Amino acid sequence: MSTGRFPWGHITALVLWLAIFGVMYLFMDAKIQPQVATVTSLDMARGEIMIPRSRDGHYYVSGAINGRPLTFMVDTGASTVVISADLAAKIGLAGGVSTTFKTAGGMVLGETVPDQTIEAGGLQLKGLRVGVMKQMDQRDYALLGQNFLRHIDVIQSGDQMVLRVKSGSGAP
């Protein structure tokens, strides 16, 4: 007859390893979150924003659309400032004109909302259009595109990007 001894030592070891892997997962998840640039008054006195490269290789900066705060990922390949439909609903952005966007992944339906105020790291421009993509991956950030970036100098060096007010311009 079998003693029916249950291998409690194996279960304890399994639980311990699961706990270790769980803690490691949470640690790594926190580490790979994008670094969002914060602007100091010294930066703004010089009219520039210094953005460190995030761990995912992109550049993120705090900003707003019509005063509603959000995070932008600087996207020099995007023609316009673009936001997902979900994020647009969260910040109350509505009333656009039906548009088809040409993206690297193909054609995407959405809307273009004209005459918006965009602020990125303290640099503000008025009267810009914002693209709202209905089929865009759900993201907690918007794309800062060329309709904003063409008004400023964008300098990338090493692991840093600088957005600077163009010399001779009174704005943004």
N, C-alpha and C positions, 0 to 999 in steps of 0.2 A: 504494500500500500504506500502511496506517495505521501510525503509530509505536507505537500501543498504550500511549501514556503514561497511567499511572494517576494520578488526581487526589489525590495524597497530601496536598496542602494542604487540601483539603476535608475529608478524614477527620480530619486533625489538628485543624481548627477544630471539627468535630462532637464529637470526644472532649473538647476543652477546654470547650465549652459544656455537655456532659453532666456533666463534673466540677464545673463552677460550679453548675449546677442541683442536683446531688447534695448539695453542701456547703450550699447555701441550704435545701434540704429538711430536712437534719439539724438545722440551726440553728433553723429555724422549729418543727420537731417538738419540740425540747427546750424552746423558749420557751412553747409552748401547753400543756405538761404542767400539771396542776392544782397550785396552791400549797397545800400542806397546812400548816395552822397548827400551830406548836409553842408550847407553853405554858411561860412562865418562872415561876420561883418567885414573882416579884413579882405576876404575874397571880393565882396561886393564893392568895396572902396576902389578896387582895381578893375571892377567890371567884369570879373570872370568867375567861373565855377570850375573847381577842380574835382574830377570824378575818378575815384580809383576803379580799376578793373575788378569786377566781381569774380567770385570763384568759378562762375559758369562761363566766364570770358566776355560777358557783356558789361555795359555801363548803365547804371541806374541813377536817377536823380528824382528828388521829391519835387512835386509841382501841383498844379491845379488846372481844372477846366472850369471857367466861370466861378472861380472861388471855391470849388469843391475839391478838396485835397485827394491826390492820388500819386502813384509812382509811375514815372516814365522810364522806359528802356530806350536809350538813344539808338535810333535805327537810321543810319545814313542812306540805306537803300529804300526806305519808304518815301513815297512822294508826299504824303500828308500825315498829319497826326491821325492815328487810328486807335480805336477803342473797340472792345467787344460789346455786343449787344447787352450782355449781362451787366458789365461794368457801367455802360451808358445808363441803364435803368437804375442802378444804385445811386448814380450822381444826378439823376433827373435830366439827362440830356435827351431831348426828343424833338420831333418836328423836322425831320430831314427829308431830302429829295431822294427817291429811289435811284440807286447807282449800282453798277457792276464794277467790281475792283479786279484788276489784273494782278495776281500774286504769283510767287514762285510755284505755288501748288495748283495754279489754274485760276479760273474765273470764280469770283465769290460775290454773292448778292449782299447788298447792304444799303446804307443811306449816307448822304452827305449833309451835314448840318452846318450851314454857313454862319458867319459873323460871330465867332466864339472868341473868348479871351483865354489865352493859353499862358500859363506861368510855369517856368521850369527853373528851379534853383534861384528864384528871385528875378530872373529876366522875364519880362512880360510883353506879350504882343497881343494886339486886339484885331478883330476882323478876320480871323483865320477860319478855315473850314476844318471840320473834324469828320473823319470817316468812321462810320459805325458798321462793323462787319457782323452779319448775323451768323455766319458759319466759322467765325474765328474761334480758335481754341480758347476755352475759358481761362482767362488770365486775371491776375490781380493788378496788372499794370497796363498802361497804354504805350503805344509806340510813338516816340517823338520823331516825326518825319521832316522832310525837306522844306515843307511850307513854313516851318518854324526855323529850322537850322540854316536856311539860306540867308537869314537876316543876321547871323552871328558867325564868328570864326570858330571852326571846330579843329582843334589840334590834338592829335594823338601821338604820344611818345611813350614808349615802353608800356608800363601798366597803368598809365594815367591818360585821361582825356580832359582837355580844357575847353570849355565853352566861353568865348570872350566876346564882349560887345565889339562890333567892328569899329575900327578907328575912323573918326570923322562922322560917325552916325550919332544922332541925338537919342536914338532909341536902340534897343527895345526898352 
